[in-house]
Amino acid sequence: MKNAARRRVRRVVIAGMATGLPLLLAGPAETRAQAPAGDAGGLRAALETLAALPGEPRTVSAAGMTRDDVPLLTLENDAAFEISRPERRLVLVGGLDGDADGARLVLDAVRWFKTEAPDAERARWLVSALPRALPGDGASGTPATFPPVDGFFDDPDRPESRYVWRWITYQAPDLVVDVRSGDSLQVRSRAVGATGAAGAGGPAGATSSRGLPAGSLAAALADAANHTGLGPVDTLLVTARATDGAAVMREVLRLADGSTPPRSPLRVALERRLAREPLDVARLLARRYPAAPSISYIPALAWVHALRLAEMDGDASLRDMVLEDVGPWLSGDRPLFGDRISFAAIAGTMIFSEIARSPGADGAAAARLAAAGLALAAAETAPGTPRYASGWSDDFYLGTIAAVRAGDAEALAAAVRLVTTTAARLQQPSGLYHHDAGAPTAWGRGNGFGALGLAELLTVLPPDHPDREAVLDTHRRHLAAMRAHQAPDGMWRQVVDVRGSYRETSVTAMTLTAMARGLRLGWLDQSYRPVVDRAWRALLAHVLLDGALVDVCFSTGAGPTRRYYLDRPAVNGADDRGGAMVLGAALEYHDLLRPN
C-alpha cells in the first residue's frame, strides 16, 4: 500500500515538474525547497499539488489576508464541524516568526502524513495546515502576539494574528503545533491546565524544555483564559531544520499518542453548539432578538419568524412579546417613518402584514400600516426604477419583502421589475452580484440579500407568472456561483470570491435559507443538500449557547474598494441583524428536515 502511495507521489511530482509547478514536494529533502514558500503563487501551486494526493487534507483555502492583500493560504479538511467524525484534529501552523522555512517544514510534514504515515495514524487524525502565517511583507512590522484582544479583522497593524486566531479555533483542534525553523529538532509542549511540562523520552537529537514564550500562539491557546470563548487546547512549539518536516510530524504524532485527550475542551465546547436542533436554536433567538425595536427590516424579520414559531409551538407568550414590541406603532403613538424614508424602513412594514392575517383586535390597524408600507414599496419614478431604492444589491430583499409578505399583485409586479433591472446592472458573468455599480465587489451580505430576496419572491410568484422563469434563472445562476465559493468549513465569506476574506455569519444564514427553500420547493436539485447541511453546521458553530453570535459584518453601505469591505468590522456578541437572519435559517432548515 505504501509502495503504491509512493508511486502516486512520483507521478504527481513529475506532472508538477512538467507544468512548471515548484519543487516543494519533490523527492530528496535537499530538493524540496527550491521554490520560495513565501511567494503566494509558488505556495499555492505547492498546496494544490499536495492537496491532489489521496486522502485528507485536500482543500486549498485561506485563513485571512495581509494588509498587502496576500492570502494566508491553508490546506484544510472539510470536517471541522462534523461531530460524528471520531478522528482527533491536528492543526499545523508555520511561519509565525516570518521565516519561509517554517512553511517548508509544514508542507513536508503534511506530505509525509499523506504518503508515508502508518495507516493507523492517518485513520486517527484529521489534519489542517496553515504553512505560512505571516507571508511576504506581513512578516515585518508589529510582532504577532496572542491572544489578540483589541480590534479584529480590521486591525490596522496586525490583522494576520486575528485571522490566524479565528481560523485555528474554528478548525476545532485537539492539538495545535506552531512549527518554526531552527538548528535542531526541539519540542516545547503545554497540556491544558499544565504549567508547561514537555513530553519526555524523545528521540535522539530532540530536546524538550519547560514553558512556552509569553505571547506565543502555543502558550495562549493552552491557557484556559485565552479569549476564544470556547476553551483551551493542547499545544506544541516545535523548531527544526528546514529539511526535517517528516521528522517533525513523526515526533508530533509520537508525543500526542496517549497524551492528547480524544477531544480538547475547545472542541467539546464547539460540539455542544453543534449538537443543538434547529428549533432549539430558533426558540433561543426568538426570545433574545430584537433588543432594539424599530420599524426596519432587522427587527421585523425577527418578529415575523417569532410569530411563525409561536404558531408552531402554540406559544401565546411569544406572540404577546411581538405585539408588545410593535404596540406603539399599532396604537399610533409612534409614527411609521421618520423624516427619511428608505427601503430598510419600508421593509419593516412586513410585520404588519403578518399581524393583519392573524386573528386579534390589532388586525385593522396592522392592515392600514401594511398598506402604507406597500404603497411606498411599489412607488416608481419609471418602470423598474423604485422611488426609494438605494441601487445596491440590498434592494433585492429590502425592496421586495413588503410586497411578498402582503401578497399584493400590483406590488409584486413592481418587485419583479426591481429584481429584473437590478440583476441586469449588478449580476456578473460569474453569477455573483456586485454591491453597487460603483462598488464592484461581491460583498457577502449583499449577495445574501440577493439570495434571500429572490427566494422569497419565487415562493409567492404564481407558476404561470410571465417573468417567473427569468427570475428563477437569475436565482439559480447566483446560487450556483455561491455554492462554488463556499469555504471548506461550510461558511461563506465577507467578500464571497476572496478566499482570505473572513467567514461571515449573516451571508451564511441568508444563503442557507435560500438554498434550503429551493431544495424544499424543488427549484434546486439534490446536489445542494450537502452544501446546505455543511452550512448549517458551520452556522451552529457561530451561535453561542446564550444566543450571542460570532463574526457578523457591521452595517455596510456601498464602498469604492475591495479593501473597504475586507476591513468592515465584525460584531462578536449580541446582534439584532445576525440574530434575525440565523433565526430564519433555523426555521428553514427545520422545514427541510421534516418529512414531506
PyMOL commands that set and color helices and strands:
alter all, ss='L'
color gray80, all
select helices_A, chain A and resi 2-18+29-31+40-51+101-115+119-124+136-139+159-169+217-222+245-256+265-274+278-288+297-313+316-330+343-347+350-357+363-378+395-398+401-406+409-426+444-460+468-484+505-521+526-541+562-566+576-593
alter helices_A, ss='H'
color red, helices_A
select strands_A, chain A and resi 59-65+71-76+88-94+125-130+175-181+186-190+207-209+234-240+380-382+385-386+492-493+503-504+549-553+570-573
alter strands_A, ss='S'
color yellow, strands_A
deselect
rebuild
show_as cartoon
